[in-house]
Amino acid sequence: MKKDEKEKEKAASLEEPHPDVVVSEETRKDNTTFVSSGLSFLRSSLPIDTISNVTSSWTWPSSLTSLQSRVSALMLEYSLGPGSLYDEVVNAPPDLSVNPECEWDATVRLGNELCLPERAFLRQRKRHMRAAFAKLMGVQEWEVHEDDIPIVAMACSGGGYRAMFNTAGSLLAAQKTGLLDVTTYLTGISGSCWAIATLYSGVVGDEPPMDRLIEHLKTRIQTSYFDMETLDLLTTPPTNKYLLSGLMRKAAAPGAEVSLVDIYGTLISSRLFVPTDKDTAVDPRFLSLHRFRRLLDWSASLPLPILCAVMHDIPPAAQKPLKEVKQEREAAVDEEMQDRLGRVEDAIESLSSWLWFEWTPYEVGCDELGAWIPSWSLGRRFDQGKSLERRPELSLTILSGIVSSAFCATLQDYFKEVQPLLRTLPVSLYQWLSDVVSERRQNMEVTHAVLPNELPNFVKNLEGIREGSPVGITERETLGLMDAGALINVPYYPLLRRNVDCIIALDASVDSQDLHFQRTEEYAVRHGLKTWPKGASWPTAVMDPNQDGTEMAAKDSATPAPEDVNTSPEAAAGRRLAERQESELAGQAAQQEEAGSRDIPSRPSRAANASSSSTQPLEAPTASNSAIPQPITGCTVWIGSTGEDETSSRVEEIDEKNLANKDGIGVVYIPQLANEKVLPGFNPFSVSTFRFELSKEESDKVVRLGEANFEEGSEKIVSLLRIMWHRKRKARLKSILLKRLSQPYPHSWA
């Protein structure tokens, strides 16, 4: 076939719409819109000329002329026509210097042991930590045996930008105190994942000091991802290709769907992963989870990062009945009927299960399934344990949306809040935006604000997954992953399979604290883990560490700050939305506690405790109420025990002699408390979880608070690690002695 005939054939094919896109005759005639189903536009095959003609025919108000050119440019980039960015990203051969994985095949690894690369990292990390640990303990390096060094992990909670800066401030304090150099794992949920991913991405350098990370984050999030600057980044080189490639490749994948979660991840990535330094060029390798290994494999200079997500498995047969029962319960006005329907709802929900997924630079997988794939193969289709294609690694722009997908509920509601402004847009564009936000609303999981992000099922048709896995999971085409905060907002789970000795929990949650501990304790019991702290001493309230000892009264985020009084309608809408979402999140946590832990009495959330404290003073412990867990203040420690130790897991005073019989996991809990000594009058919960941007002053305060709270607990942490070091050393020497005694005595006449 001649070249010109090929071009004609290609042009003709471009005239036919994608089968998922229905373009009516009326639409073709009036040329006012060219898609009828929101995000299916990203899979359409309309030629550039058609898109250009349509967008130029839109009627824009004079006040939005600057927006017109940007929107037109963005839609042109998403056409499949020759010369478009979509065509360049999807159809051009991959750059193997950026995506070497496109020459690799992947297989599923079955089992629950750690993968070989992670085990190699652990050996290298212990060698790296030996000198730092000796310095921390105040001894000579030769006195420290590598096997005796406690395995320390930091578990960082979700909580939006507030959690991100709390994590960053805590990491800065850990670096200053020497504790970061003896930490092996760094796990995160939601907002904390943003801090961790930015640290390892390379956008702030290959050997990033924490102060450089913090300065980058402060600068970038002063601007909302809804700002016009974001559109500029998405429509102009080189950032347009850098940020949009992940979205485009996911849209082009066989059987894939682009969701609101993916768009949200791309928007948040425009703030986090674009260099602050104008002299630093954007590098697509910044968006590779697999490339985090450059800081791990040779120097082991930082802890191993673990990003988290969950899957809520609701059996297909239960989904419709559960939805109907929920609707009936909401409509019921009779209290007795509501209670009866509530019991039915509980019974149906008990059929569901939660699966915890983890992403490291080495592997992605699920302990409950006992199945793992290389991190660079996430997003590929698998069958019977083998990958069916060689696609580029799933971009960090997509992962950033999945790990924080609870915020997509914010995007949906934000659209409602700013309806008057959006209606000034051309009718076709407004309708398309409306479709994007609402097209899948009717098909959402009945228990979630946002439909989980669907990724190809890597256990498709796979035999040998862990016993007890959800029925039919190997028959699914996709797995729906979502923000792990929907289950538990502190990432303890991935650490329990790694035999850690000490977990430093950095909790910036606004909801119930005991919920996190109880669910983890349940997990430990189900998996036969005897080292997790047990007992009735988990916190039910958090105390302000001020000298008067009064319980912390979390400031209601609905109270406007003085500087917010005279703001734009958009900002006011965002603030109202943040306030409502904050309240709804706490309510959702309470409902999840009731549904997922019904055998454990419900306990008040931090917010509930705070509100009650304003009218009722805390009752002093007496003989009759001494079993009631006391509120915690600042850094609090629990230690588990595998023996018959009947004492409380909670440790009031760290003393080696008194803790000699406790051989379990140590949990150091550092909540995001107000600190009057460092920041008088600052309440961290005045910074809503659902903010779209923070001022430099606000982020400075959250960072300083996280840093101060960690520093105040550092002495206690060091004391705990010293106890664990002596404990492990004693156990190792005892093992050596018993091994020698078990050997036959070498007689000279034998």
C-alpha positions as a printed Julia matrix, in Angstrom:
750×3 Matrix{Float64}:
   0.0     0.0    0.0
   1.32    3.41  -0.93
   2.14    5.95   1.73
  -0.65    8.36   0.72
  -3.19    5.52   0.81
  -2.07    4.62   4.33
  -2.52    8.23   5.4
  -6.04    8.3    3.95
  -6.9     5.05   5.76
  -5.55    6.42   9.03
  -7.48    9.66   8.61
 -10.65    7.72   7.87
 -10.2     5.66  11.01
  -9.86    8.82  13.04
 -13.22   10.01  11.84
 -14.91    7.04  13.52
 -15.53    7.57  17.23
 -14.41    5.09  19.82
 -17.18    2.52  20.51
 -17.47    3.82  24.07
 -18.23    7.32  22.8
 -21.69    8.08  21.42
 -21.73   11.18  19.24
 -25.27   12.11  18.27
 -26.25   13.54  14.9
 -27.37   16.7   16.63
 -23.95   16.98  18.2
 -22.27   16.52  14.82
 -24.44   19.25  13.33
 -24.23   21.99  15.91
 -20.6    21.22  16.72
 -21.05   22.37  20.31
 -19.9    19.2   22.02
 -18.05   16.12  20.97
 -18.33   13.7   23.86
 -21.32   12.4   25.71
 -19.8    10.52  28.6
 -17.24   12.42  30.62
 -13.96   10.57  30.94
 -14.58    8.38  27.89
 -13.23   11.43  26.04
  -9.8    10.23  27.13
 -10.31    7.1   25.04
 -11.95    8.78  22.06
 -10.36    8.94  18.63
 -11.52   12.27  17.29
  -9.08   14.05  15.0
  -7.28   17.2   16.05
  -9.12   19.3   13.45
 -12.5    18.28  14.86
 -11.49   19.11  18.42
  -9.98   22.41  17.33
 -13.13   23.38  15.44
 -15.37   22.45  18.35
 -13.42   24.29  21.03
 -13.06   27.38  18.88
 -16.84   27.47  18.41
 -17.5    27.67  22.14
 -18.77   30.96  23.46
 -16.62   32.19  26.33
 -17.33   35.16  28.59
 -14.76   37.92  28.27
 -13.62   37.34  31.87
 -12.45   33.82  30.98
 -10.48   34.42  27.78
  -7.24   33.39  29.52
  -8.85   30.07  30.42
 -10.12   29.47  26.89
  -6.73   28.91  25.28
  -5.58   26.61  28.08
  -8.66   24.39  27.93
  -8.43   24.14  24.14
  -4.76   23.23  24.35
  -5.42   20.56  26.97
  -8.14   18.89  24.91
  -5.99   18.99  21.79
  -3.24   17.15  23.62
  -5.73   14.38  24.4
  -6.73   13.75  20.82
  -5.35   10.64  19.16
  -4.42   12.55  16.04
  -0.83   12.61  14.74
   1.25   15.19  16.53
  -0.84   15.25  19.71
   0.76   14.57  23.05
  -1.48   11.53  23.45
  -0.15   10.13  20.19
   3.43   10.81  21.27
   3.05    9.15  24.68
   0.92    6.17  23.72
   2.11    5.28  20.22
   5.79    6.18  20.28
   8.28    3.46  21.32
   9.13    3.76  25.02
  12.39    5.37  26.05
  14.29    2.45  27.58
  16.56    4.78  29.53
  13.42    5.91  31.39
  11.39    2.7   31.27
  13.82   -0.24  31.05
  11.04   -2.48  32.39
   9.5    -2.47  28.91
  12.04   -5.2   28.07
  11.2    -7.3   31.13
   8.57   -9.97  31.77
   7.01  -10.24  35.2
   5.74  -13.17  37.25
   3.75  -13.4   40.46
   5.66  -14.52  43.55
   3.66  -16.59  46.01
   4.39  -16.79  49.72
   4.57  -14.59  52.79
   8.31  -14.26  53.25
  10.11  -11.07  52.29
  11.47  -10.88  48.76
  15.21  -11.34  48.13
  15.91   -7.65  47.3
  14.31   -6.53  50.57
  16.3    -9.08  52.54
  19.45   -7.8   50.85
  18.47   -4.25  51.77
  18.02   -5.27  55.42
  21.55   -6.64  55.58
  22.94   -3.52  53.96
  20.86   -1.23  56.19
  22.12   -2.95  59.36
  25.69   -2.45  58.26
  24.88    1.19  57.56
  23.18    1.61  60.95
  25.87    0.04  63.13
  27.97    3.17  63.67
  24.87    5.36  64.08
  23.36    2.99  66.63
  26.58    2.82  68.63
  26.68    6.61  68.71
  23.04    6.75  69.81
  23.7     4.26  72.61
  26.92    6.01  73.66
  29.16    2.94  73.14
  32.0     1.91  70.85
  31.06    0.5   67.46
  32.72   -2.85  68.21
  30.29   -3.32  71.09
  27.32   -3.44  68.71
  26.58   -6.67  66.85
  24.48   -6.12  63.76
  21.99   -8.82  64.75
  21.29   -7.05  68.01
  20.2    -3.74  66.47
  16.41   -3.38  66.94
  14.32   -3.17  63.78
  12.65    0.23  64.06
   9.8     1.47  61.88
   7.91    4.74  61.6
   4.19    4.45  60.86
   2.82    7.76  59.59
  -0.92    8.43  59.48
  -3.15   10.1   56.93
  -4.63   13.55  57.32
  -4.03   15.55  54.14
  -1.46   18.32  54.07
  -1.56   18.43  57.86
  -0.32   14.82  58.04
   2.19   15.47  55.26
   3.86   18.28  57.2
   3.58   16.44  60.51
   5.5    13.57  58.92
   8.06   15.92  57.38
   8.61   17.73  60.68
   8.96   14.43  62.54
  11.49   13.18  59.99
  13.47   16.38  60.45
  13.53   15.79  64.22
  14.45   12.13  63.7
  17.36   13.22  61.53
  18.56   15.72  64.12
  18.33   13.26  67.01
  20.0    10.42  65.13
  16.9     8.22  65.21
  16.34    8.35  61.45
  19.74    6.7   60.93
  18.61    3.68  62.96
  15.16    3.37  61.37
  14.62    0.5   58.94
  11.1     1.09  57.61
   9.01    4.16  56.82
   5.32    3.45  56.18
   2.64    5.92  55.19
  -1.03    6.43  54.49
  -2.62    9.17  52.39
  -1.05   12.57  53.19
   2.03   10.96  54.74
   2.56    9.05  51.49
   2.91   12.42  49.75
   5.8    13.41  52.03
   7.47   10.0   51.65
   7.07    9.82  47.87
   8.4    13.37  47.41
  11.41   12.56  49.6
  12.38    9.5   47.56
  11.33   10.71  44.11
  14.44   12.77  43.39
  12.55   16.01  42.87
  14.49   17.52  45.81
  17.76   15.73  45.05
  19.23   12.26  45.32
  20.56   12.84  48.85
  17.74   15.06  50.11
  18.2    16.71  53.48
  14.87   17.04  55.26
  14.99   20.83  55.33
  15.13   20.89  51.53
  12.13   18.55  51.36
  10.17   20.74  53.76
  10.99   23.96  51.91
   9.91   22.38  48.62
   6.58   21.23  50.07
   5.91   24.58  51.74
   6.51   26.45  48.5
   4.55   24.16  46.22
   1.34   23.82  48.24
   0.83   27.53  48.79
  -0.95   27.31  45.44
  -4.06   25.15  45.1
  -4.12   22.41  42.47
  -7.28   24.16  41.22
  -5.25   27.24  40.36
  -4.7    28.45  36.79
  -1.04   27.58  37.25
  -1.98   23.9   37.19
  -3.58   24.27  33.77
  -0.4    25.93  32.55
   1.64   22.98  33.79
  -0.74   20.55  32.06
  -0.69   22.37  28.72
   2.88   23.58  28.25
   6.11   21.63  27.71
   7.88   19.99  29.38
   5.55   19.56  32.34
   2.53   18.59  30.24
   4.09   15.33  29.05
   5.68   14.74  32.44
   2.39   15.01  34.34
  -0.07   13.62  31.79
   1.81   10.52  30.61
   0.55    8.38  33.49
  -3.06    9.35  32.84
  -2.74    8.82  29.09
  -1.09    5.41  29.4
  -3.73    4.23  31.83
  -6.46    5.43  29.47
  -4.86    3.58  26.56
  -4.37    0.28  28.42
  -6.61   -2.61  27.26
  -9.77   -2.74  29.34
  -8.63    0.12  31.57
 -10.74    2.95  32.89
  -9.65    6.42  33.9
 -11.34    7.56  37.08
 -11.7    10.71  39.11
  -9.0     9.24  41.38
  -6.53    9.35  38.47
  -7.37   12.97  37.71
  -6.98   13.86  41.37
  -3.59   12.12  41.51
  -2.45   14.08  38.48
  -3.58   17.36  40.03
  -1.85   16.72  43.36
   1.28   15.61  41.5
   1.38   19.01  39.78
   2.09   20.44  43.22
   4.32   17.74  44.73
   6.52   16.48  41.91
   7.31   19.62  39.94
  10.68   21.01  41.11
  10.67   24.26  43.02
  14.11   25.06  41.67
  13.62   26.4   38.14
  17.07   25.09  37.2
  16.01   21.51  37.95
  14.51   19.93  34.86
  11.54   17.61  35.23
  12.68   14.02  34.86
  10.1    11.28  34.17
  12.13    9.01  36.44
  10.97   11.17  39.36
   7.6     9.43  38.9
   8.95    5.88  39.19
   8.39    3.97  42.43
  10.91    1.37  41.25
  13.59    4.06  40.93
  13.41    4.73  44.68
  15.85    1.82  44.85
  18.73    4.13  44.01
  18.7     5.22  47.66
  18.37    1.68  48.99
  20.36   -0.92  47.08
  23.91    0.32  47.5
  24.13    2.82  50.31
  20.9     1.97  52.19
  21.03    5.61  53.23
  17.31    5.88  54.04
  14.67    3.53  55.47
  12.65    1.34  53.12
   9.46    3.24  52.17
   6.11    1.43  52.16
   3.0     3.07  50.67
  -0.38    1.59  51.58
  -3.85    1.07  50.12
  -6.77   -1.25  50.87
  -9.4    -3.18  48.99
 -12.89   -3.6   50.42
 -14.2    -6.87  49.09
 -17.99   -7.02  49.07
 -19.3   -10.24  47.48
 -21.28   -9.44  44.31
 -24.37  -11.16  45.73
 -24.31   -8.84  48.75
 -23.83   -5.52  46.97
 -27.41   -4.93  45.81
 -29.06   -6.07  49.1
 -26.65   -3.91  51.08
 -27.45   -0.87  48.95
 -31.19   -1.44  49.29
 -31.02   -1.92  53.07
 -29.0     1.28  53.46
 -31.53    3.21  51.42
 -34.45    1.8   53.43
 -32.7     2.61  56.68
 -32.07    6.2   55.61
 -35.73    6.61  54.63
 -37.12    4.95  57.78
 -38.6     7.33  60.34
 -39.51    4.7   62.94
 -36.66    4.12  65.4
 -37.5     0.44  65.82
 -37.44   -0.05  62.05
 -34.09    1.73  61.82
 -32.66   -0.59  64.47
 -33.97   -3.68  62.7
 -32.61   -2.56  59.34
 -29.34   -1.68  61.05
 -28.98   -5.26  62.25
 -29.7    -6.54  58.75
 -27.12   -4.13  57.35
 -24.56   -5.33  59.9
 -25.23   -8.95  58.98
 -24.7    -8.25  55.27
 -21.59   -6.17  55.85
 -20.1    -8.96  57.96
 -19.75  -10.92  54.71
 -17.27   -8.36  53.39
 -13.54   -8.32  54.04
 -10.66   -5.86  53.83
  -7.38   -6.61  52.07
  -4.29   -4.54  52.82
  -2.01   -3.79  49.85
   1.51   -2.4   50.13
   3.86   -0.81  47.63
   7.63   -0.84  48.13
  10.29    0.0   45.53
  10.77   -3.76  45.23
   7.32   -5.32  45.23
   3.59   -4.66  45.28
   1.28   -7.16  46.88
  -1.06   -8.29  49.61
  -0.22  -10.37  52.65
  -3.78  -11.75  52.88
  -3.42  -13.09  49.32
   0.23  -14.11  49.7
   0.9   -12.78  46.18
   3.46  -10.22  45.01
   4.66   -8.68  41.76
   7.64   -6.43  40.92
   6.81   -2.79  41.53
   7.65   -1.93  37.92
   4.94   -4.31  36.66
   1.99   -2.78  38.51
  -0.67   -1.84  35.96
   0.0    -4.78  33.65
  -2.5    -7.52  32.96
  -1.57  -10.93  34.34
  -2.89  -14.42  33.68
  -1.93  -17.54  35.62
   0.91  -15.67  37.28
   2.55  -14.25  34.16
   2.34  -10.76  32.7
   0.66  -10.47  29.32
   2.37   -7.28  28.21
   5.4    -5.08  28.66
   4.0    -1.73  29.64
   5.76    1.17  31.36
   5.5     1.23  35.14
   2.35    2.79  36.59
   3.18    6.43  37.2
   3.5     7.95  40.66
   0.84   10.43  39.52
  -1.67    7.56  39.54
  -0.4     6.03  42.79
  -0.6     9.44  44.49
  -4.31    9.51  43.77
  -4.99    5.94  44.93
  -3.26    6.29  48.31
  -5.25    9.46  49.05
  -8.47    8.7   47.18
 -10.69    9.73  50.11
 -10.09   13.27  48.89
 -11.92   12.59  45.65
 -15.13   12.94  47.61
 -13.94   16.47  48.14
 -13.62   17.0   44.39
 -17.15   15.77  43.78
 -18.64   18.03  46.4
 -16.41   20.94  45.43
 -17.99   20.8   41.99
 -21.36   21.39  43.63
 -20.05   24.22  45.76
 -18.73   26.21  42.8
 -21.67   25.6   40.44
 -22.4    29.33  39.95
 -18.85   29.94  38.72
 -18.76   26.86  36.5
 -22.0    27.81  34.78
 -20.2    30.77  33.22
 -18.18   28.28  31.15
 -19.34   27.24  27.66
 -22.33   24.92  27.93
 -20.51   21.97  26.33
 -17.53   22.27  28.61
 -19.72   22.62  31.69
 -21.71   19.53  30.69
 -18.51   17.57  30.14
 -17.19   18.52  33.58
 -20.51   17.51  35.07
 -20.28   14.13  33.35
 -16.72   13.61  34.59
 -17.79   14.11  38.18
 -21.09   12.26  38.16
 -20.93    9.61  35.42
 -20.17    6.73  37.8
 -22.06    7.99  40.82
 -24.81    5.4   40.45
 -22.32    2.54  40.28
 -20.25    3.49  43.33
 -19.6     1.08  46.13
 -22.45    1.6   48.54
 -20.16    2.07  51.53
 -17.63    4.46  50.03
 -17.68    8.08  49.01
 -15.57    7.36  45.93
 -15.41    4.36  43.64
 -12.09    2.55  44.28
  -9.5     2.84  41.54
  -9.52   -0.26  39.37
  -6.16   -1.79  38.4
  -5.57   -5.06  36.52
  -5.87   -8.12  38.78
  -2.42   -9.68  39.04
  -3.87  -12.87  40.61
  -6.19  -13.51  37.65
  -6.59  -17.28  37.15
  -3.77  -17.88  39.63
  -3.61  -21.02  41.75
  -1.87  -21.17  45.11
  -2.92  -17.88  46.72
  -3.29  -17.84  50.48
  -6.06  -19.9   52.05
  -8.94  -17.74  53.2
  -8.67  -15.27  50.32
 -11.98  -13.78  49.12
 -14.05  -16.17  47.06
 -13.75  -15.53  43.33
 -10.94  -13.01  43.56
  -8.89  -14.89  40.95
 -11.76  -14.59  38.48
 -11.9   -10.8   38.52
 -10.47   -8.63  35.8
  -9.54   -5.81  38.18
  -8.88   -5.04  41.84
 -10.4    -1.91  43.37
  -7.84   -0.09  45.55
  -8.49    2.89  47.78
  -7.14    5.07  50.56
  -6.07    2.82  53.47
  -7.48    5.39  55.87
 -10.91    3.96  55.05
  -9.92    0.99  57.23
  -7.31    2.25  59.68
  -5.42    5.51  59.58
  -2.06    4.34  60.98
  -0.16    1.79  58.83
   0.72   -0.88  61.39
  -0.29   -3.84  59.22
   2.68   -4.01  56.79
   5.08   -3.94  59.74
   3.66   -6.94  61.57
   4.87   -9.38  58.91
   8.35   -7.85  59.08
   9.15   -8.77  62.7
   9.81   -5.21  63.77
  10.88   -4.56  67.35
   9.68   -0.97  67.69
   7.01    1.06  65.86
   7.01    4.83  66.17
   3.44    5.85  65.33
   3.07    9.43  64.12
  -0.66   10.07  64.26
  -2.19   13.19  62.72
  -5.68   11.66  62.61
  -8.72   13.66  63.55
 -10.82   10.6   64.34
 -10.84    7.87  66.99
  -7.44    6.75  68.24
  -8.51    3.49  69.87
  -9.98    2.37  66.54
  -6.46    2.13  65.07
  -5.11    0.08  67.96
  -8.09   -2.25  68.27
  -8.2    -3.19  64.61
  -4.49   -3.87  64.6
  -4.88   -6.03  67.7
  -7.63   -7.97  65.95
  -5.35   -8.48  62.95
  -2.56   -9.74  65.22
  -4.91  -12.23  66.88
  -6.2   -13.52  63.52
  -2.65  -14.08  62.31
  -1.4   -15.64  65.53
   1.0   -12.79  66.28
   1.67  -12.89  70.03
   4.13  -10.02  70.22
   1.62   -7.19  69.61
   0.66   -5.34  72.84
  -2.66   -6.51  74.21
  -5.04   -5.43  76.94
  -7.48   -2.69  77.89
  -4.96    0.12  78.02
  -5.36    1.63  74.58
  -6.16    5.33  74.53
  -9.72    6.57  74.45
  -8.78   10.21  74.73
  -5.83   12.47  74.11
  -4.61   14.97  76.67
  -3.04   18.33  76.03
   0.49   18.22  77.49
   0.07   21.66  79.07
   0.98   22.11  82.68
  -2.63   22.17  83.82
  -3.18   18.71  82.29
  -6.64   19.49  80.95
  -7.91   17.4   78.1
  -7.23   18.8   74.65
 -10.22   20.58  73.13
  -9.8    20.22  69.39
 -10.8    23.45  67.77
 -13.8    23.07  65.54
 -12.62   23.43  61.97
 -15.92   25.1   61.15
 -14.78   28.18  63.03
 -13.29   30.53  60.45
  -9.85   31.88  61.05
  -9.66   35.67  61.31
  -7.74   35.91  58.05
 -10.48   33.94  56.24
 -13.33   36.37  56.8
 -13.02   38.34  53.58
 -12.21   35.72  50.98
 -13.4    34.83  47.5
 -16.49   32.68  46.9
 -14.24   29.87  45.67
 -12.17   29.91  48.86
 -15.27   30.11  51.02
 -16.75   27.14  49.17
 -13.56   25.17  49.67
 -13.51   25.99  53.36
 -17.16   24.98  53.89
 -16.48   21.78  52.05
 -13.39   21.04  54.13
 -15.36   21.58  57.33
 -18.13   19.25  56.23
 -15.71   16.58  55.0
 -13.79   16.71  58.28
 -16.99   16.04  60.2
 -18.1    13.31  57.82
 -14.73   11.57  58.03
 -15.01   11.27  61.8
 -18.54    9.95  61.4
 -17.42    7.42  58.8
 -14.71    6.17  61.15
 -17.3     5.63  63.88
 -19.54    3.69  61.49
 -16.62    1.55  60.35
 -15.72    0.82  63.96
 -19.28   -0.32  64.62
 -19.37   -2.46  61.46
 -15.85   -3.91  61.66
 -15.38   -4.36  65.4
 -18.8    -5.14  66.79
 -17.45   -7.35  69.53
 -15.57   -4.38  70.98
 -17.52   -1.64  72.78
 -17.64    1.64  70.91
 -15.44    4.37  72.35
 -15.51    8.12  71.85
 -13.43    9.78  69.17
 -10.83   12.4   69.87
 -13.3    15.07  68.79
 -15.98   13.67  71.08
 -13.6    13.59  74.01
 -12.55   17.14  73.28
 -16.1    18.41  73.2
 -17.04   16.66  76.42
 -13.97   17.93  78.2
 -15.14   21.5   77.96
 -18.05   20.78  80.29
 -16.93   17.79  82.34
 -13.57   17.5   84.1
 -11.75   14.18  83.87
 -12.48   11.86  86.75
  -9.46   10.84  88.76
  -8.78    7.08  88.76
 -10.17    5.23  91.74
 -10.38    1.63  92.77
 -13.69    1.31  90.97
 -12.66    2.88  87.68
  -8.95    2.07  87.52
  -9.57   -0.33  84.62
 -10.62    2.59  82.41
  -7.73    3.57  80.13
  -6.4     6.97  81.01
  -5.99    9.66  78.34
  -2.51    9.9   76.91
  -0.2    12.88  76.98
   2.47   13.26  74.34
   4.76   10.31  73.73
   3.25    7.11  75.16
   4.72    3.59  75.05
   3.21    0.1   74.98
   5.21   -3.16  74.95
   3.79   -6.58  74.16
   4.7    -9.87  75.78
   4.48  -13.46  74.59
   4.62  -14.88  78.12
   2.14  -14.94  80.98
   2.86  -11.35  81.95
  -0.4   -10.02  83.39
   0.77   -6.42  83.77
  -0.52   -3.68  81.51
   1.03   -3.31  78.08
   1.19    0.41  78.68
   4.54    1.52  80.08
   4.48    4.47  82.45
   8.2     4.41  83.17
  10.85    2.85  80.95
  13.0     0.75  83.25
  15.05   -2.18  81.99
  14.64   -4.26  85.14
  10.87   -3.89  85.24
  10.5    -4.59  81.5
  12.77   -7.65  81.39
   9.84  -10.05  80.87
   8.26   -8.07  78.04
   9.59   -9.52  74.8
   7.02   -8.17  72.34
   6.7    -5.23  69.99
   7.17   -1.77  71.41
   4.73    0.88  70.17
   5.74    4.51  70.66
   2.67    6.65  70.03
   3.18   10.34  69.2
  -0.13   12.08  68.4
  -0.33   15.49  66.77
  -1.02   17.4   69.97
  -0.98   21.12  70.55
   2.24   22.19  72.26
   1.91   25.39  74.27
   5.6    25.53  75.07
   6.57   25.7   71.4
   3.52   27.17  69.65
   1.25   28.94  72.14
  -2.37   29.04  71.01
  -1.88   26.88  67.89
  -4.29   24.01  67.43
  -3.21   21.71  64.58
  -6.8    20.69  63.88
  -7.58   24.23  62.8
  -5.77   23.1   59.63
  -8.45   20.97  58.03
  -7.65   17.59  56.53
  -9.33   18.62  53.28
  -7.56   21.88  52.53
  -6.49   22.51  48.93
  -3.54   24.71  49.92
  -1.77   25.99  53.02
  -0.08   29.3   53.65
   3.61   29.28  54.5
   2.75   30.33  58.04
   0.37   27.41  58.52
   2.78   24.84  57.11
   5.62   26.29  59.22
   3.55   25.75  62.35
   2.56   22.19  61.5
   6.18   21.3   60.7
   7.46   22.9   63.88
   4.81   21.13  65.94
   5.68   17.72  64.46
   9.36   18.39  65.02
   8.85   19.51  68.64
   6.57   16.62  69.6
   9.03   14.1   68.18
  12.0    15.73  69.88
  10.21   15.67  73.23
   9.66   11.92  72.87
  13.13   11.12  71.52
  14.71   10.49  74.91
  12.01    7.95  75.72
  12.51    6.3   72.33
  16.27    6.0   72.85
  15.71    4.43  76.28
  13.3     1.92  74.77
  15.77    1.03  72.01
  18.51    0.5   74.59
  16.27   -2.0   76.4
  15.49   -3.8   73.14
  19.16   -3.86  72.18
  20.11   -5.51  75.48
  17.14   -7.86  75.11
  18.21   -9.01  71.65
  21.86   -9.27  72.68
  20.96  -11.43  75.66
  18.77  -13.7   73.49
  21.51  -14.08  70.88
  24.19  -14.98  73.44
  21.82  -17.42  75.14
  21.13  -19.1   71.8
  24.86  -19.46  71.12
  25.45  -20.96  74.56
  22.61  -23.47  74.24
  23.84  -24.49  70.8
  27.31  -25.15  72.18
  25.99  -27.1   75.16
  23.9   -29.28  72.87
  26.98  -30.46  70.98
  28.85  -33.64  72.14
  31.79  -32.91  74.44
  35.04  -33.45  72.49
  37.02  -36.03  74.57
  40.73  -36.21  73.92
  40.61  -40.04  73.63
  37.74  -40.14  71.14
